[in-house]
Amino acid sequence: MVPERLTTVAVIGNGLIGHGVAQVFATAGKRVVLIGRSEPSLEHARERIRQGLELFRSHGLIDDGAARAALERVDTSTRLEDAAKAELVVEAVPEDTELKLEVFRRLDAICPPPAVLSSSSGRPASSLVDRVRHRERVIAAHFWNPPQLIPLVEVCAGPETSAEVTAWLVGELAAAGKAPVVVEKEIDGFIGNRLQFALLREALSLWASGVATTEAIDTAVKTGFGRRLAVTGPLESADLAGLDTMRAFASFLFPSLDNAASPPSAMAAAGPGLQGGKGFYDWSERDGEALVRARYGELFRHLASSS
């Protein structure tokens, strides 16, 4: 059993992911209730949504009227009970297990079936239902950051999730302009994080063992196979290259690839990264904000080319 139609989405958590998810559904014409812990944080989230919509307008992806209408569809609240009328709930609270379990317990009591209860955190649905009675409607819907710019949403049902719920959520996400993919069985990290961390593990190994500098490693990705990845994924690329060739090279290369169970110790000594001023790079000598802007610009370019 699933909702007949989706008119209202409740987003629980107004941080990095939550405000972006709210923008996605508001832009798609849905009423959104954005629920956070405090009025000041909700005001900040609403301003970030306004700024996000302005960026979409400035890139020609929506017009002034659509941006204003989307913002008007977003209501805010500090009461979880205000999720009661939503047909879809998206949990986006901080990564605190006890907090998530309690949120889903309360949502199960507040939101009558057939409302669908989803988690955007990347955690398996089965890890969130210990205190839930109607487990058939709990599902993972992993939005990627920033949700308003990255089309991918990984949808993964738990062992007790109804197949009807999975199909319904995939349809509603697609209707909202996302690119949902179904993860057929629960696995840590789902698809995207497993792939990007496999790449990160090898990059860390190359750096820590002195094979190449940080600049060389990043340049090899950005000016090499990274340019193909937006067009052909790894399995498409293998088909294009020829599986006999790829199988032979994999047999040669796989034994020497890194399979460490933990990050290299040198990573901890490198520093906290951009926000701390130093990581793999010395950010006192580089313009980190310009790099972030350039990445956002490229994400908007992809959205514009696919619209």
C-alpha positions as a printed Julia matrix, in Angstrom:
307×3 Matrix{Float64}:
  0.0     0.0     0.0
  1.41    3.39   -1.05
  0.05    6.97   -1.17
 -2.3     7.66   -4.09
 -0.44   10.88   -4.86
  2.38   12.94   -3.45
  1.44   16.47   -2.46
  3.45   17.1     0.72
  6.99   16.13    1.72
  8.32   16.48    5.26
 12.08   16.89    5.56
 13.44   16.17    9.04
 16.68   18.09    9.54
 17.57   21.42    7.98
 21.32   21.09    7.53
 23.52   20.44    4.51
 21.32   17.73    2.99
 17.93   18.73    4.41
 17.65   22.2     2.94
 18.76   20.87   -0.46
 16.15   18.09   -0.42
 13.52   20.68    0.51
 14.56   22.77   -2.51
 14.32   19.73   -4.82
 10.73   18.91   -3.92
  9.57   22.52   -3.65
 10.92   23.16   -7.15
  9.04   20.06   -8.31
  5.76   21.6    -7.13
  5.33   19.84   -3.78
  4.46   21.4    -0.47
  7.41   20.98    1.9
  7.53   21.05    5.68
 11.14   21.56    6.76
 11.48   20.51   10.39
 14.47   21.58   12.47
 15.52   22.1    16.07
 15.36   25.9    16.31
 13.81   28.88   14.61
 17.17   30.57   13.92
 18.54   27.46   12.18
 15.35   27.17   10.14
 15.58   30.82    9.12
 19.15   30.17    7.99
 18.03   27.08    6.03
 15.26   29.04    4.36
 17.77   31.7     3.33
 20.02   29.01    1.87
 17.07   27.69   -0.13
 16.39   31.21   -1.39
 20.04   31.58   -2.39
 19.97   28.17   -4.04
 16.91   29.08   -6.08
 18.59   32.35   -7.09
 21.57   30.37   -8.38
 19.23   28.2   -10.44
 17.58   31.36  -11.8
 20.93   32.95  -12.64
 21.93   29.82  -14.57
 18.7    29.91  -16.56
 17.28   26.73  -15.03
 14.17   28.41  -13.59
 12.56   31.83  -13.97
 11.75   34.43  -11.31
  8.16   33.26  -10.89
  9.13   29.61  -10.45
 11.79   30.53   -7.88
  9.33   32.61   -5.84
  6.65   29.92   -6.03
  9.09   27.23   -4.9
 10.14   29.24   -1.85
  6.51   29.88   -0.96
  5.88   26.12   -0.9
  8.38   25.67    1.96
  7.01   25.9     5.49
  9.2    25.47    8.55
  8.55   23.99   11.97
 10.3    22.83   15.12
  7.6    20.21   15.82
  8.02   16.68   14.47
  4.24   16.35   14.7
  3.93   18.69   11.73
  5.09   15.81    9.51
  1.71   14.15   10.04
  0.14   15.24    6.74
  3.11   14.32    4.54
  2.88   11.38    2.15
  6.69   11.19    2.06
  9.1    11.87    4.92
 12.83   12.3     4.31
 15.01   12.0     7.41
 18.2    14.08    7.23
 19.26   14.46   10.87
 22.88   14.26   12.1
 24.67   10.9    12.09
 23.66    9.87   15.59
 22.24    6.34   15.84
 20.14    6.95   18.93
 18.71   10.14   17.44
 17.76    8.39   14.2
 16.13    5.45   15.98
 14.07    7.82   18.1
 13.08    9.95   15.09
 11.8     6.9    13.21
  9.96    5.64   16.3
  8.14    8.94   16.6
  7.5     9.27   12.86
  5.96    5.8    12.81
  3.46    6.98   15.43
  2.9    10.46   13.95
  2.55    9.64   10.24
 -0.27    7.18    9.48
  0.29    4.56    6.77
  0.67    4.57    3.85
  3.05    7.52    4.3
  6.56    6.45    3.27
  9.39    7.01    5.74
 12.8     7.37    4.11
 16.33    8.1     5.27
 18.76   10.18    3.24
 21.78    9.29    5.35
 23.15    6.32    3.43
 22.36    3.93    6.28
 20.59    0.64    5.53
 16.86    0.8     6.24
 17.15   -2.3     8.43
 19.36   -0.34   10.86
 16.58    2.2    11.49
 13.52    0.06   12.26
 14.2    -1.41   15.72
 11.47    0.78   17.24
  9.19    0.92   14.19
  5.94   -1.02   13.9
  5.16   -0.44   10.2
  8.53   -1.52    8.85
  7.23   -2.18    5.35
  7.26    1.57    4.6
 10.8     2.38    5.78
 13.37    2.73    2.99
 16.75    4.32    2.32
 16.85    7.18   -0.18
 20.45    8.34   -0.24
 20.67   11.85   -1.71
 24.12   13.04   -2.73
 25.52   16.39   -1.65
 24.43   18.91   -2.76
 21.02   17.29   -3.39
 19.75   20.16   -5.54
 22.7    19.74   -7.94
 23.53   16.02   -7.92
 20.81   13.98   -9.71
 21.66   10.63   -8.11
 19.5     9.15   -5.35
 20.31    5.6    -4.24
 17.13    3.76   -3.24
 17.62    0.67   -1.1
 14.87   -1.36    0.55
 15.34   -3.26    3.75
 14.37   -6.92    4.15
 10.94   -5.87    5.42
 10.33   -3.0     2.97
  7.43   -3.48    0.57
  8.41   -3.77   -3.1
  5.48   -1.45   -3.82
  7.12    1.25   -1.69
 10.38    0.94   -3.62
  8.64    1.31   -6.98
  6.54    4.25   -5.75
  9.55    6.13   -4.37
 11.59    5.6    -7.55
  8.71    7.01   -9.57
  8.28   10.07   -7.36
 12.01   10.82   -7.33
 12.15   10.59  -11.12
  9.13   12.9   -11.36
 11.02   15.4    -9.17
 13.9    15.42  -11.65
 16.25   13.06   -9.83
 18.09   10.01  -11.23
 17.13    7.21   -8.82
 18.98    3.9    -8.92
 17.86    0.81   -7.04
 20.37   -0.98   -4.85
 19.1    -4.54   -5.03
 20.35   -5.62   -1.58
 21.6    -3.82    1.5
 25.35   -3.24    1.6
 27.47   -0.72    3.51
 28.01    2.45    1.48
 25.55    1.44   -1.26
 26.99    1.95   -4.77
 28.43    5.45   -5.05
 30.39    5.58   -1.8
 31.88    2.15   -2.39
 33.12    3.26   -5.81
 34.47    6.63   -4.73
 36.18    5.2    -1.65
 37.77    2.45   -3.73
 39.3     5.24   -5.82
 40.26    7.2    -2.69
 41.94    4.15   -1.13
 44.15    3.69   -4.19
 44.9     7.43   -4.36
 45.9     7.43   -0.69
 48.11    4.41   -1.24
 49.88    6.03   -4.19
 50.43    9.22   -2.18
 51.51    7.56    1.09
 53.96    5.23   -0.64
 55.58    8.07   -2.55
 54.56    6.88   -6.01
 53.27   10.33   -6.97
 52.54   13.77   -5.56
 49.07   14.94   -4.66
 49.08   17.19   -7.71
 50.06   14.35  -10.04
 47.36   12.03   -8.66
 44.6    14.62   -8.93
 45.75   15.69  -12.39
 45.75   12.1   -13.62
 42.07   11.81  -12.65
 40.91   15.26  -13.79
 42.63   15.21  -17.16
 42.39   11.47  -17.76
 39.6     9.0   -17.13
 37.67   11.54  -15.03
 36.67   13.33  -18.22
 34.96   10.19  -19.49
 33.07    9.29  -16.32
 30.21   11.76  -16.81
 29.48   10.08  -20.14
 30.45    6.44  -19.66
 30.43    4.66  -16.31
 33.07    2.03  -15.46
 31.16   -0.91  -16.91
 30.2     0.98  -20.07
 33.84    2.01  -20.45
 34.93   -1.62  -20.11
 32.46   -2.68  -22.8
 33.73    0.05  -25.12
 37.35   -0.98  -24.55
 36.57   -4.66  -25.05
 36.15   -7.16  -22.23
 38.94   -9.46  -23.42
 41.38   -6.56  -23.17
 40.01   -5.37  -19.82
 39.99   -8.89  -18.37
 43.61   -9.42  -19.33
 44.72   -6.09  -17.84
 42.66   -6.66  -14.69
 44.36  -10.05  -14.19
 47.73   -8.28  -14.38
 46.8    -5.24  -12.23
 44.37   -6.48   -9.55
 47.03   -8.27   -7.46
 48.97   -5.02   -6.95
 46.0    -2.76   -6.11
 45.72   -1.57   -2.52
 43.42   -3.6    -0.26
 44.24   -2.0     3.08
 41.54   -2.3     5.74
 42.3     1.17    7.16
 43.59    4.52    5.85
 47.36    5.11    5.94
 48.63    6.69    9.16
 50.1     9.57    7.15
 46.57   10.73    6.39
 45.96   11.71   10.03
 49.14   13.77   10.06
 48.28   15.62    6.86
 45.81   17.96    8.58
 42.03   18.47    8.6
 41.7    19.74    5.03
 40.37   22.97    3.56
 38.53   24.25    6.64
 41.64   23.79    8.79
 43.91   25.43    6.24
 45.99   22.35    5.47
 45.42   18.8     4.33
 46.92   17.14    1.29
 47.37   20.72    0.07
 48.45   23.9     1.85
 45.3    25.98    1.46
 47.05   29.15    2.53
 48.64   29.02   -0.92
 45.52   28.03   -2.88
 42.09   29.62   -3.24
 39.77   26.98   -1.84
 36.67   29.1    -2.29
 37.45   29.51   -5.99
 37.78   25.74   -6.31
 34.4    25.22   -4.65
 32.83   27.79   -6.99
 34.39   26.09   -9.99
 32.96   22.73   -8.91
 29.5    24.25   -8.44
 29.79   25.85  -11.87
 30.57   22.49  -13.44
 27.61   20.87  -11.67
 25.32   23.61  -12.99
 26.77   23.1   -16.47
 25.83   19.43  -16.34
 22.32   20.26  -15.14
 21.86   22.79  -17.91
 23.07   20.36  -20.58
 20.66   17.66  -19.42
 17.6    19.89  -19.02
